[in-house]
Amino acid sequence: MNRFYRNIVFFVFTLFLSGGLSGQAGVTDSLAAQTAAPDTIVIRWTQEKITFIPRGVKLRRPRISFKNTKPLLERPKRFTPISFWEKENRFGLNVNEVAFVNWNAGGENSVSALANVRFARNYKFRYISWENELRLRYGINAQEGRELRKTEDLIRLASTFGYRRDTLSNWYYSAKFKFNTQFSNGFKYPNRENPISRFMAPGYLFMGAGTSFIPEDKKFNLYISPFTQKATFVLDDALSEQGAFGVEKGKRTFIELGFLVTNSWDTQVAKNIQMNHRISLYTDYLRSFGNIDLDWELQFTFKVNKNVEANIGTHLIYDDDIKFDEVVADDGTVVDEGEPRLQFKQILGIGFGYSF
């Protein structure tokens, strides 16, 4: 066989082999695709009935019942944000009574009552301290055979604002406001015709700036002010014409500029014994520098129980503008202006106290 025929036979044979193999491969691929295993296999277990039922299990439909429920004894506590304000509302009433029936040693029936109210609102957080206080006091005495008399009379409002540079220091840059006066007329008994004091006669207003020392978690405040203005008000015409409390005759106000130091301290000195101390020292630069006006209160409170307490306290006042034993001639001229004296008051009583 020549070369030409041999090439034709070889080409046909090769073509046959390639076609057969490709066809077989296509058949094999289609069968593999049909018999390929699925991605998800589901296995079903046969469910068996529970043979042993645990004790306490009830095979019934659950129902919700409110028959055995009880109401809350206390209301749920609501969330309240943290407040840096401390408040105090305090009311106290002391009563003293003496009664006699066929008492051989003699004596007169009497009743004394002293009411006092204190409101405090104090704020302290990081760099700022702000203390506010309002004190009201009034006392009377009723004695058989004579008219009602006043034993105590006070209105006092004070506010101190402080700022410090950092939270490590207890010293603050401070500004202070304080106001004092009284409710009703005061008399030099038994004279009831000519009052020696009235509401806003006198009235005292202190305003100044300085520094305060306020330790953490202690009810202690020391205030020092080298620049404080003191204003004295006498708004009663009769007392103004007399030149009472340091004002010029016919004038209603008197202004001073001076140095002020105040200190307040509340502490527990023993079990159920609380001490309250307040002092104010003031001297005027212009008229009488070195002559110090003093106002000092010291009080001890003995707690019997939550609402019953006993109080003992003292109050000292010295002011060179308040004169005693003034001598006036028949024509109205002042012969002797009198002299300032140390004023002292002592208080002792047992009564009722309530905070709200």
LOMI-394932 format. One line per 5 residues: their letters; for each residue x, y, z of N, C-alpha, C. Coordinates in steps of 0.05 Angstrom, whole numbers, plus 32768, in hexadecimal, padded with zeros to 4 digits. Layout:
N
a = X:Y:Z:X:Y:Z:X:Y:Z | ...
# end
This chain:
356
mnrfy = 8011:7FE8:8000:8000:8000:8000:8012:8018:8000 | 800A:8029:7FEE:801B:8041:7FEC:8016:8054:8003 | 8025:8069:8003:8024:807C:801A:800A:808B:801B | 7FFE:8091:8006:7FE5:80A1:8005:7FCF:8093:8014 | 7FCB:8079:800C:7FB5:806A:8018:7FBA:8065:8036
rnivf = 7FD3:8062:803D:7FD9:805D:8059:7FD2:8076:806A | 7FD6:808D:8060:7FCF:80A6:806F:7FB1:80A9:8072 | 7FA2:80A2:805D:7F85:80A4:805F:7F7A:8091:8074 | 7F84:8079:8075:7F7B:8065:8088:7F82:806E:80A5 | 7F9A:8078:80A8:7FA2:8082:80C3:7F91:8099:80CD
fvftl = 7F89:80AC:80BA:7F79:80C3:80C2:7F5D:80BA:80CA | 7F51:80A7:80BB:7F36:809D:80C1:7F36:808F:80DC | 7F4A:807F:80E1:7F4C:8070:80FA:7F4F:8083:8112 | 7F5F:8097:810E:7F63:80AB:8124:7F49:80BA:8129 | 7F3A:80C2:8115:7F21:80D0:8118:7F0D:80C0:8126
flsgg = 7F0C:80A6:8120:7EF9:8093:812D:7EFF:8091:814B | 7F18:808E:8150:7F1F:808B:816C:7F18:80A4:817D | 7F1E:80BC:8172:7F18:80D4:8181:7EFA:80D9:8185 | 7EEA:80D2:8171:7ECD:80D6:8173:7EC1:80C3:8187 | 7ECC:80AA:8187:7EC1:8096:819A:7EC7:809D:81B7
lsgqa = 7EDF:80A5:81BC:7EE7:80AC:81D7:7ED8:80C5:81E2 | 7ED4:80D8:81D0:7EC6:80F0:81D9:7EA9:80EB:81DE | 7E9D:80D9:81CF:7E81:80D2:81D4:7E7E:80C3:81EE | 7E91:80B0:81F3:7E90:80A1:820C:7E93:80B4:8224 | 7EA5:80C8:8221:7EAA:80DB:8237:7E91:80EB:823D
gvtds = 7E82:80F3:8228:7E6A:8103:822B:7E55:80F3:823A | 7E53:80D8:8232:7E3F:80C7:8240:7E46:80C4:825D | 7E60:80C0:8262:7E69:80BD:827E:7E63:80D5:828F | 7E68:80ED:8283:7E63:8106:8292:7E45:810A:8299 | 7E34:8103:8286:7E17:8107:828B:7E0E:80F4:82A1
laaqt = 7E18:80DA:82A1:7E10:80C7:82B6:7E1A:80D0:82D2 | 7E32:80DB:82D2:7E3D:80E4:82EB:7E2D:80FB:82F7 | 7E23:810D:82E4:7E13:8124:82ED:7DF9:811A:82F9 | 7DED:8105:82ED:7DD4:80FB:82F7:7DD6:80EC:8311 | 7DEC:80DF:8315:7DF0:80CE:832E:7E00:80DD:8343
aapdt = 7E05:80F7:8340:7E16:8106:8354:7E06:8108:836E | 7E14:8107:8385:7E07:8108:83A0:7DFE:8124:83A5 | 7DE7:8129:83B1:7DDD:8144:83B8:7DEE:8150:83CE | 7DEB:816C:83D0:7DFA:817A:83E5:7DEF:8175:8401 | 7DD4:8173:8405:7DC7:8170:841F:7DBD:8154:8422
ivirw = 7DC3:8148:8439:7DBA:812D:843F:7DA6:812E:8456 | 7D8E:8125:8454:7D7A:8125:8468:7D78:8109:8474 | 7D7C:8108:848F:7D7A:80EF:849D:7D62:80F1:84B0 | 7D4F:80E0:84AE:7D37:80E0:84BF:7D3A:80CA:84D4 | 7D38:80D4:84EE:7D39:80C1:8504:7D1D:80B8:850B
tqeki = 7D1A:80A1:8513:7D00:8097:851C:7CFA:80A2:8538 | 7CE2:80AF:853C:7CDA:80BA:8556:7CCF:80A5:8568 | 7CDA:80A4:8580:7CD2:8090:8593:7CC2:809D:85A9 | 7CAE:8091:85B4:7C9E:809B:85C9:7CAD:809A:85E4 | 7CA9:80B0:85F4:7CB7:80B1:860E:7CAD:809B:8620
tfipr = 7CC0:808C:862A:7CB8:8075:863C:7CB6:807E:8659 | 7CCA:808E:8663:7CCA:8097:867F:7CC6:80B6:867F | 7CB1:80BF:868C:7CAB:80DC:868F:7CB7:80E6:86A9 | 7CC9:80FB:86A8:7CD4:8105:86C1:7CBE:8110:86D4 | 7CC5:810E:86EF:7CB2:8117:8703:7CAE:8136:8701
gvklr = 7C96:813F:8703:7C90:815C:8702:7C89:8166:86E7 | 7C8D:8156:86D2:7C87:815F:86B7:7C69:815A:86B1 | 7C5B:816F:86A9:7C3F:816D:86A3:7C3C:816F:8685 | 7C30:815A:867A:7C2C:8158:865D:7C11:8164:8656 | 7C10:817E:8658:7BF8:818C:8650:7BFF:81A7:8645
rpris = 7BEC:81B4:8639:7BF1:81CE:862D:7BF4:81E3:8643 | 7C0A:81F2:8642:7C0F:8206:8657:7BFB:821D:8655 | 7BF2:8227:866C:7BE0:823E:866D:7BEB:8253:8681 | 7BE7:826C:867B:7BF0:8282:868C:7BD9:828B:869E | 7BDE:828B:86B9:7BCA:8293:86CC:7BD5:82A8:86DF
fkntk = 7BC4:82BB:86E6:7BCB:82D1:86F8:7BBD:82CE:8713 | 7BB3:82B6:8719:7BA4:82B2:8732:7BB5:82B4:874B | 7BCE:82AA:8749:7BDF:82A9:8761:7BF3:82C0:8762 | 7BF1:82D3:8750:7C04:82EA:8750:7BFC:82FE:8765 | 7C10:830D:876F:7C0D:8321:8784:7C18:833C:877B
pller = 7C0B:8351:8783:7C15:836C:877B:7C2F:8372:8789 | 7C3F:8384:877D:7C59:838D:8789:7C53:839D:87A2 | 7C62:8397:87B7:7C5F:83A7:87D0:7C6B:83C2:87CD | 7C7F:83C5:87BD:7C8D:83DF:87B9:7C8E:83E5:879B | 7C8B:83FE:8795:7C8D:8406:8779:7CA9:8402:876F
pkrft = 7CAC:83F9:8757:7CC8:83F5:874C:7CD7:8410:874C | 7CF0:840E:8752:7D00:8426:8753:7D07:842F:8737 | 7D01:8448:8731:7D07:8453:8717:7D24:845D:8717 | 7D2F:845C:8700:7D4B:8465:86FD:7D4B:8484:86FF | 7D5C:848E:8710:7D60:84AA:8713:7D7D:84B2:870D
pisfw = 7D82:84C6:86FE:7D9D:84CD:86F7:7DAB:84D8:8710 | 7DC5:84D6:8711:7DD5:84DF:8727:7DD3:84FE:8729 | 7DCE:8507:8742:7DCC:8524:8747:7DE2:852C:8759 | 7DEE:8543:8754:7E04:854D:8764:7DF9:8563:8777 | 7DDF:8565:877A:7DD3:8577:878D:7DCD:8569:87A7
ekenr = 7DD2:8575:87BD:7DCA:856C:87D7:7DB6:857F:87E3 | 7DA0:8575:87EC:7D8B:8587:87F6:7D84:857F:8813 | 7D7C:8593:8822:7D73:858E:883E:7D5C:85A1:8844 | 7D46:8595:884E:7D2F:85A4:8857:7D2A:859C:8874 | 7D2D:85AE:8886:7D2B:85A7:88A3:7D19:85BA:88B2
fglnv = 7D06:85AF:88C1:7CF4:85BF:88D1:7CF6:85B6:88EE | 7CF9:85C9:8900:7CFB:85C3:891D:7CE9:85D4:892D | 7CDF:85C9:8943:7CCD:85D8:8955:7CD4:85D0:8972 | 7CDD:85E3:8981:7CE3:85DF:899E:7CCE:85ED:89AF | 7CC4:85DF:89C3:7CAF:85EA:89D4:7CB8:85E6:89F1
nevaf = 7CB6:85FB:8A01:7CBB:85FA:8A1E:7CA2:8605:8A2C | 7C9A:85F6:8A41:7C82:85FE:8A4F:7C85:85FA:8A6D | 7C7B:860E:8A7C:7C7C:860D:8A9A:7C60:8614:8AA4 | 7C55:8603:8AB5:7C3A:8607:8AC0:7C3A:8603:8ADF | 7C2B:8614:8AED:7C2A:8612:8B0A:7C0D:8611:8B13
vnwna = 7C08:8600:8B27:7BEE:85FE:8B34:7BF3:85FD:8B52 | 7BEA:8612:8B60:7BEE:8614:8B7D:7C0B:8610:8B85 | 7C1D:861C:8B76:7C3A:8619:8B7B:7C43:862D:8B90 | 7C4C:8622:8BA7:7C53:8633:8BBE:7C6A:8646:8BB8 | 7C7D:863D:8BA7:7C95:864D:8BA2:7C8E:8664:8B8E
ggens = 7C77:8663:8B82:7C70:8678:8B6F:7C7A:8672:8B53 | 7C71:8682:8B40:7C79:867F:8B24:7C62:8686:8B12 | 7C68:8689:8AF9:7C54:8690:8AE5:7C54:867C:8ACE | 7C3D:8674:8AC5:7C3B:8661:8AAF:7C46:866E:8A95 | 7C55:865E:8A86:7C60:8669:8A6D:7C64:8653:8A59
vsala = 7C63:865B:8A40:7C68:8649:8A29:7C7A:8657:8A15 | 7C8F:8649:8A0C:7CA1:8655:89F8:7CA3:8641:89E1 | 7CA4:864C:89C9:7CA6:863C:89B1:7CBA:8649:899E | 7CCA:8638:8992:7CDE:8641:897E:7CDD:862F:8966 | 7CD7:863B:894F:7CD6:862C:8936:7CED:8635:8924
nvrfa = 7CF9:8621:8917:7D0F:8627:8905:7D0D:8615:88EC | 7D13:8621:88D5:7D12:8613:88BC:7D2C:8618:88AD | 7D37:8603:88A1:7D50:8605:8892:7D4D:85F7:8878 | 7D54:8605:8862:7D55:85FA:8847:7D71:85FD:883D | 7D7C:85E7:8832:7D97:85E7:8827:7D97:85DA:880C
rnykf = 7DA5:85E6:87F8:7DA8:85DB:87DE:7DC6:85DF:87D7 | 7DD4:85C8:87D6:7DF1:85C9:87D1:7DF8:85B9:87B9 | 7E0A:85C4:87A8:7E13:85B6:8790:7E31:85B5:8791 | 7E3C:859D:878B:7E59:859A:878A:7E60:8584:8777 | 7E6F:858B:8762:7E78:8578:874E:7E91:8583:8740
ryisw = 7EA7:8574:8741:7EC0:857A:8734:7ECA:8596:873C | 7EC6:85AA:872B:7ED2:85C4:872F:7EC0:85D8:873D | 7EA7:85D1:8740:7E93:85E5:8749:7E87:85DD:8764 | 7E84:85F0:8776:7E76:85EC:878F:7E63:8604:8793 | 7E4A:85FE:879A:7E36:8613:879D:7E25:860B:87B5
enelr = 7E27:861B:87CB:7E18:8616:87E3:7E03:862C:87E8 | 7DEA:8623:87EE:7DD4:8636:87F2:7DC5:862E:880B | 7DBE:8641:881C:7DB1:863C:8835:7D9D:8652:883C | 7D85:864A:8845:7D71:865D:884F:7D69:8653:886B | 7D6B:8665:887F:7D64:865F:889A:7D4F:8673:88A4
lrygi = 7D3A:8668:88B0:7D24:8678:88BB:7D20:866F:88D8 | 7D1F:8682:88EB:7D1A:867C:8907:7D08:8691:8913 | 7CF6:8687:8924:7CE4:8699:8932:7CDB:868C:894C | 7CDC:869C:8962:7CD5:8692:897C:7CC4:86A5:898B | 7CB1:869B:899C:7C9F:86AC:89AC:7C9E:86A0:89C8
naqeg = 7C96:86B2:89DB:7C92:86AA:89F6:7C78:86B5:8A00 | 7C67:86A4:8A0B:7C4D:86AC:8A17:7C4F:86A7:8A35 | 7C4C:86BC:8A45:7C4E:86B9:8A62:7C35:86C5:8A6F | 7C2B:86B8:8A83:7C12:86C1:8A90:7C16:86DD:8A9C | 7C03:86EE:8A95:7C04:8709:8AA0:7C11:871D:8A8E
relrk = 7C1C:8716:8A77:7C28:8729:8A65:7C24:8721:8A48 | 7C28:8734:8A36:7C23:872F:8A1A:7C39:871E:8A0D | 7C32:8714:89F6:7C45:8702:89E7:7C5E:8711:89E0 | 7C75:8703:89E3:7C8F:8710:89DD:7C9F:86FF:89C9 | 7CAF:870C:89BA:7CC0:86FF:89A6:7CDB:86F7:89B3
tedli = 7CE3:86DE:89AE:7CFD:86D5:89B9:7D12:86CF:89A3 | 7D09:86CB:898A:7D1C:86C5:8974:7D10:86CF:895A | 7D21:86D9:8948:7D18:86E4:892F:7D30:86E5:891C | 7D2F:86D5:8907:7D46:86D4:88F4:7D3D:86CC:88D8 | 7D48:86DB:88C5:7D46:86D3:88A8:7D63:86D5:889E
rlast = 7D6D:86BF:8894:7D89:86BE:888A:7D8B:86AE:8870 | 7D96:86BB:885C:7D9A:86AE:8842:7DB7:86B1:883A | 7DC4:869A:8833:7DE0:869B:882C:7DE5:8689:8813 | 7DF7:8692:8802:7DFF:8683:87EA:7E1C:8687:87E4 | 7E2B:8671:87E0:7E48:8673:87DA:7E4D:8662:87C1
fgyrr = 7E59:866E:87AD:7E60:8661:8794:7E7F:865F:8792 | 7E89:8647:878C:7EA6:8643:878A:7EAE:8634:8771 | 7EC6:863A:8768:7ED1:862D:8750:7EEF:8627:8756 | 7EF8:860F:874F:7F14:8607:8753:7F1F:85FD:8738 | 7F39:85FF:8736:7F47:85F8:871C:7F49:85DA:8718
dtlsn = 7F4C:85CB:872D:7F4F:85AE:872A:7F41:85A0:8741 | 7F3D:8586:873E:7F2E:8577:8752:7F3E:856E:876A | 7F58:8574:876A:7F69:856C:8781:7F6A:8581:8797 | 7F65:859A:8790:7F66:85B0:87A3:7F4B:85B4:87B1 | 7F4C:85BB:87CB:7F35:85C2:87DB:7F30:85E0:87DD
wyysa = 7F40:85F0:87CF:7F3D:860D:87CF:7F2D:8615:87B6 | 7F1A:8627:87BA:7F09:8631:87A4:7F0A:864F:87A2 | 7F09:865A:8789:7F03:8676:8786:7EE5:8679:878B | 7EDE:868C:879D:7EC2:868C:87A7:7EB6:86A8:87A6 | 7E9C:86A9:87A4:7E8C:86C1:87A7:7E75:86BB:87BB
kfkfn = 7E70:86CE:87CD:7E5D:86C9:87E2:7E47:86DF:87E3 | 7E2F:86D6:87E9:7E18:86E7:87EE:7E0A:86DF:8808 | 7E05:86F2:8819:7DF8:86EC:8833:7DE5:8703:883A | 7DCD:86FC:8844:7DB9:8710:884B:7DAC:8709:8865 | 7DAA:871C:8877:7D9D:8718:8892:7D89:872E:8897
tqfsn = 7D72:8726:88A3:7D5F:8739:88AD:7D4C:872A:88C1 | 7D35:8735:88C7:7D22:8729:88DA:7D06:872B:88D0 | 7CF3:871C:88DD:7CD7:871C:88D4:7CC7:8734:88DF | 7CC7:8738:88F9:7CB5:874B:8905:7CC3:875F:8917 | 7CB4:8771:8922:7CBF:8786:8933:7CCB:877B:894C
gfkyp = 7CE1:8788:8955:7CEE:8781:896E:7CEB:8798:8981 | 7CE7:8791:899B:7CE3:87A6:89AF:7CF6:87A1:89C7 | 7CFA:87B7:89D6:7D08:87B5:89EF:7CF3:87B4:8A05 | 7CEB:879B:8A0B:7CD5:8797:8A1E:7CDB:87A3:8A39 | 7CC6:87AF:8A46:7CA9:87AD:8A40:7C9F:87C2:8A2D
nrenp = 7CB0:87D3:8A21:7CA8:87E8:8A0F:7C9F:87DB:89F4 | 7C86:87DE:89ED:7C7C:87D3:89D4:7C74:87E8:89C0 | 7C79:8801:89C6:7C70:8817:89B5:7C86:881E:89A0 | 7C9F:881D:89A8:7CB4:8825:8997:7CC6:880D:898F | 7CC2:8802:8978:7CD3:87EB:8970:7CF0:87F3:896C
isrfm = 7D02:87E2:8974:7D1F:87E7:8970:7D2A:87DA:8957 | 7D19:87C9:894B:7D21:87BC:8931:7D08:87B3:8923 | 7D0A:87B1:8909:7CF4:87A8:88F7:7CFF:8797:88E1 | 7CED:878E:88CF:7CF5:8780:88B7:7D05:8794:88A6 | 7D1D:878C:889E:7D30:879C:888E:7D39:87B5:889D
apgyl = 7D37:87B4:88B8:7D42:87C9:88C8:7D4C:87BD:88E2 | 7D63:87B0:88E3:7D76:87B1:88CC:7D74:8799:88B9 | 7D80:879D:88A2:7D85:8787:888F:7DA2:8788:8886 | 7DAF:8771:8885:7DCC:8771:887E:7DD0:8761:8864 | 7DDF:876C:8852:7DE6:875E:8839:7E04:875E:8835
fmgag = 7E0F:8746:8832:7E2C:8742:882E:7E30:8737:8811 | 7E42:8744:8802:7E49:873A:87E7:7E67:873D:87E4 | 7E74:8728:87DB:7E91:872A:87D8:7E9C:8712:87C9 | 7EB7:8713:87C6:7EC5:86FD:87B7:7EDF:86F7:87C7 | 7EE7:86DE:87C5:7EFF:86D5:87D3:7F05:86B8:87CD
tsfip = 7F0C:86A9:87E2:7F13:868D:87DE:7F06:867D:87F5 | 7F01:8663:87EE:7EF4:8651:8802:7F04:8637:8804 | 7F05:862C:881C:7F11:8612:8820:7EFB:85FF:8827 | 7EF5:85EB:8816:7EDF:85D8:8819:7EEA:85BC:8815 | 7EF0:85AE:882B:7EFA:8592:8828:7EE5:8580:881D
edkkf = 7EEE:856A:8811:7EDC:8556:8806:7ECD:8547:881C | 7EB3:8542:8818:7EA3:8532:882A:7EA3:853C:8846 | 7EA7:8556:884B:7EA5:8561:8865:7E95:857B:8864 | 7E83:857E:8877:7E72:8596:8878:7E81:85AC:8885 | 7E95:85B5:8877:7EA7:85CA:8882:7EAB:85DE:886B
nlyis = 7EA9:85F8:8872:7EAD:860D:885E:7EBA:8625:886B | 7ED2:862C:8862:7EE0:8644:886B:7EE2:8657:8854 | 7ED7:866F:8858:7ED6:8683:8843:7EE6:869C:884C | 7EF8:86A5:883B:7F09:86BD:8840:7F05:86D0:8829 | 7EFD:86E8:882F:7EF8:86FC:881A:7F05:8717:8822
pftqk = 7F19:8720:8814:7F25:873A:881A:7F15:8751:880F | 7F01:874C:87FE:7EF0:8761:87F3:7ED3:8759:87F6 | 7EC6:8763:880A:7EAA:875E:880F:7E9B:8778:8816 | 7E86:877C:8808:7E75:8794:880D:7E5F:878C:8820 | 7E5C:879C:8835:7E47:8798:8849:7E34:87AF:8847
atfvl = 7E1A:87AA:8842:7E06:87BE:8840:7DF3:87BB:8858 | 7DEE:87D0:8867:7DDB:87D0:887D:7DC3:87E0:8874 | 7DAB:87D4:8877:7D92:87E1:886F:7D81:87E7:8888 | 7D77:87FF:8889:7D64:8807:889E:7D4D:8815:888F | 7D38:8805:8888:7D22:880F:8877:7D0B:8819:8888
ddals = 7D0E:881C:88A2:7CF9:8828:88B2:7D00:8846:88B7 | 7CED:8857:88B3:7CF2:8874:88B5:7CFA:887C:88D1 | 7CEC:8872:88E5:7CF2:887A:8900:7D0E:8872:8908 | 7D16:8859:8902:7D31:8850:8909:7D46:885E:88F8 | 7D3F:8864:88DF:7D52:8872:88CE:7D57:888E:88D9
eqgaf = 7D43:889C:88E3:7D46:88B6:88EE:7D57:88B6:8907 | 7D57:889F:8915:7D68:889C:892D:7D85:8896:8927 | 7D8A:888E:890D:7DA5:8886:8906:7DAD:886B:8912 | 7D99:8859:8913:7D9D:883F:891F:7DAE:882D:890D | 7DBD:881B:8919:7DCC:8806:890C:7DE2:8811:88FA
gvekg = 7DEC:8829:8900:7E03:8834:88F2:7DFD:8846:88DB | 7DE4:8848:88D2:7DDD:885A:88BB:7DDD:8877:88C5 | 7DE2:8889:88B2:7DDF:88A5:88B9:7DC1:88AC:88BC | 7DBC:88C0:88CD:7DA1:88C8:88D2:7D93:88D0:88B9 | 7D7C:88C5:88B4:7D6D:88CB:889C:7D74:88B9:8884
krtfi = 7D8A:88AA:8886:7D92:8898:8870:7D87:887C:8876 | 7D85:886C:8860:7D7A:8851:8863:7D8F:883B:885E | 7DA6:8842:8853:7DBA:882E:884D:7DD5:8838:8857 | 7DE6:8825:885C:7E02:882B:8864:7E13:8815:8857 | 7E27:881D:8847:7E38:880B:8838:7E54:880A:8845
elgfl = 7E5F:87F2:8848:7E7A:87EE:8851:7E89:87DB:883F | 7EA4:87DD:883E:7EB5:87CB:882F:7ECA:87C1:8842 | 7ECC:87A6:8844:7EDE:879B:8857:7EE6:877F:8852 | 7EF0:8772:8867:7EFC:8757:8866:7EE9:8744:8875 | 7EE2:872E:8868:7ECE:871B:8874:7EDA:86FF:8875
vtnsw = 7ED6:86F2:888C:7EDD:86D6:8890:7EC5:86C8:889C | 7EBC:86B2:888F:7EA6:86A2:889A:7EAF:8685:889A | 7EA3:8676:88AD:7EA8:865A:88AF:7E8F:864C:88B9 | 7E89:8635:88AC:7E73:8624:88B5:7E7D:8607:88B6 | 7E73:85F9:88CA:7E7C:85DD:88CE:7E66:85CE:88DC
dtqva = 7E5D:85B8:88CF:7E4A:85A5:88DA:7E58:858B:88DE | 7E58:8580:88F6:7E66:8567:88FB:7E59:8558:8912 | 7E5D:853E:8913:7E53:852D:8929:7E69:852A:893E | 7E65:8536:8955:7E79:8535:896A:7E77:851C:897B | 7E60:8510:897C:7E5C:84F6:898B:7E43:84E9:8980
kniqm = 7E3E:84D1:8989:7E26:84C3:897F:7E0D:84D3:8986 | 7DFD:84D8:8972:7DE4:84E7:8974:7DE8:8504:897D | 7E00:850F:897A:7E05:852B:8981:7E11:8539:8969 | 7E03:854D:895E:7E0C:855B:8947:7E13:8578:894E | 7E2A:8582:8945:7E32:859D:894A:7E30:85AE:8931
nhris = 7E25:85C6:8934:7E22:85D8:891E:7E2F:85F3:8926 | 7E43:85FB:8916:7E52:8613:891D:7E53:8626:8906 | 7E4D:8640:890B:7E4E:8655:88F6:7E5A:866E:8902 | 7E6D:867A:88F5:7E79:8692:88FF:7E7F:86A5:88E8 | 7E7C:86BF:88EC:7E81:86D3:88D8:7E90:86EA:88E6
lytdy = 7EA7:86F2:88D9:7EB8:8707:88E3:7EBB:871C:88CD | 7EB6:8735:88D3:7EB7:874A:88BF:7EC3:8763:88CB | 7ED5:8770:88BB:7EE0:878A:88C3:7EE0:879C:88AB | 7EDA:87B6:88B0:7ED8:87CA:889B:7EF3:87D7:8896 | 7EFA:87DB:887D:7F13:87E8:8876:7F13:8806:887B
lrsfg = 7EFC:8813:8877:7EFB:8830:8875:7EF7:883D:8890 | 7EE3:8834:889F:7EDB:8842:88B8:7EEA:8838:88D0 | 7EEB:881E:88D4:7EF7:8813:88ED:7F05:87F9:88E8 | 7F1A:87FA:88D8:7F29:87E1:88D2:7F35:87D6:88EC | 7F31:87BC:88F0:7F3B:87AE:8908:7F25:87AA:891C
nidld = 7F0F:87B9:891A:7EF8:87B5:892C:7EE6:87A0:891F | 7EE5:8788:892B:7ED9:8771:891E:7EBC:876D:8927 | 7EAA:876B:8914:7E8E:8763:8919:7E8D:8745:891A | 7E81:873B:8930:7E80:871E:8935:7E63:8714:8934 | 7E5F:86FD:8927:7E45:86EF:8927:7E4C:86D1:8929
welqf = 7E47:86C5:8940:7E4F:86A9:8945:7E38:8699:8951 | 7E31:8683:8943:7E1C:8671:894D:7E29:8655:8951 | 7E22:8649:8968:7E2B:862E:896E:7E14:861F:897A | 7E0E:8608:896D:7DF7:85F9:8976:7DFD:85DB:8977 | 7DF3:85CD:898B:7DF6:85B0:898E:7DDA:85A4:898E
tfkvn = 7DD7:8590:897D:7DBD:8582:897A:7DC0:8565:8985 | 7DAF:855E:8998:7DB0:8543:89A4:7D98:8534:8999 | 7D9E:851F:898A:7D89:850F:897D:7D7E:84FA:8991 | 7D64:84FC:8997:7D57:84E7:89A8:7D4E:84D0:8996 | 7D40:84D7:8981:7D39:84C3:896C:7D37:84D3:8952
knvea = 7D28:84C7:893F:7D28:84D3:8924:7D1C:84EF:8925 | 7D08:84F4:8935:7CF9:850D:8934:7CFA:851E:894E | 7D06:8513:8963:7D08:8521:897D:7D25:8528:8982 | 7D2A:8541:8989:7D45:854A:898D:7D45:8561:89A2 | 7D5C:8564:89AE:7D61:857A:89C1:7D77:858C:89B6
nigth = 7D75:85A6:89BB:7D87:85BA:89B0:7D92:85CC:89C6 | 7DAB:85D1:89C5:7DB7:85E5:89D6:7DCB:85F5:89C5 | 7DC9:8610:89C7:7DDA:8620:89B6:7DDE:863C:89C1 | 7DF2:8649:89B5:7DF8:8665:89BD:7DFB:8676:89A4 | 7DF7:8690:89A7:7DFA:86A3:8990:7E07:86BC:899B
liydd = 7E1E:86C3:898F:7E2D:86DB:8997:7E2D:86EF:8980 | 7E27:8709:8986:7E28:871E:8972:7E36:8736:897E | 7E48:8741:896E:7E54:875B:8975:7E56:876C:895C | 7E4A:8783:895D:7E4A:8796:8946:7E4D:87B2:8952 | 7E62:87C0:894A:7E67:87DB:8956:7E53:87EF:894C
dikfd = 7E42:87E8:8938:7E2E:87FB:892E:7E14:87F8:893E | 7E12:87E4:894F:7DFA:87E1:8960:7E01:87EB:897C | 7DF4:8801:8984:7DFA:880E:899D:7DE5:8807:89B2 | 7DEE:8807:89CC:7DDC:8802:89E2:7DDD:881A:89F6 | 7DC8:881D:8A05:7DC6:8832:8A1A:7DC9:884E:8A0E
evvad = 7DBB:8853:89F8:7DBB:886E:89ED:7DAB:8881:89FE | 7DB5:8899:8A03:7DA8:88AD:8A14:7D9E:88C3:8A01 | 7D83:88C9:8A03:7D77:88DD:89F2:7D6A:88F2:8A04 | 7D6F:890C:89FF:7D64:8921:8A0F:7D47:8925:8A08 | 7D39:8936:8A18:7D1C:893B:8A14:7D17:8948:89F9
dgtvv = 7D29:8957:89EE:7D25:8964:89D5:7D2C:8953:89BD | 7D34:893A:89C2:7D3A:8927:89AC:7D57:8925:89A5 | 7D68:8936:89B0:7D85:8934:89AA:7D92:891D:89B9 | 7DA6:8911:89AD:7DB3:88FA:89B8:7DCA:8904:89CA | 7DC7:88FE:89E4:7DDB:8906:89F7:7DF2:88F3:89F7
degep = 7DEC:88D9:89F6:7E00:88C4:89F6:7DF8:88AF:89E2 | 7E09:88AA:89CE:7E03:8896:89B9:7E04:8879:89C4 | 7E0E:8874:89DB:7E10:8859:89E6:7E29:884C:89DC | 7E2B:8832:89E0:7E43:8823:89D9:7E3B:8807:89CF | 7E4B:87FC:89BD:7E45:87E0:89B4:7E4B:87CC:89CB
rlqfk = 7E3C:87B6:89CB:7E40:87A2:89DF:7E3F:8786:89D2 | 7E4A:8773:89E0:7E48:8757:89D7:7E2C:874C:89DD | 7E1F:8743:89C8:7E04:8737:89CB:7E07:8719:89CD | 7DF9:870E:89E1:7DFA:86F1:89E6:7DDE:86E5:89E9 | 7DDA:86CE:89DD:7DC1:86C0:89DF:7DC6:86A2:89E2
qilgi = 7DB7:8696:89F5:7DBA:8679:89FA:7D9F:866C:89F6 | 7D9F:8655:89E8:7D86:8646:89E2:7D89:862A:89EC | 7D73:8620:89F9:7D72:8605:8A02:7D55:85FC:89FF | 7D51:85E6:89F2:7D36:85DC:89EE:7D36:85BF:89E3 | 7D1E:85B3:89E5:7D1A:8598:89DA:7D01:8599:89C9
gfgys = 7D01:858C:89B3:7CEA:858E:89A2:7CEA:857A:898B | 7CDE:8582:8976:7CD8:8571:895F:7CE8:857A:8947 | 7CF3:8567:8939:7D02:856E:8920:7CF9:855B:890A | 7CF6:8566:88F2:7CED:8556:88DB:7CFB:855F:88C2 | 7D05:854C:88B3:7D13:8551:889A:7D00:8548:8883
f = 7CFF:8557:886E:7CEE:8550:8857:7CFB:8559:883D
# end
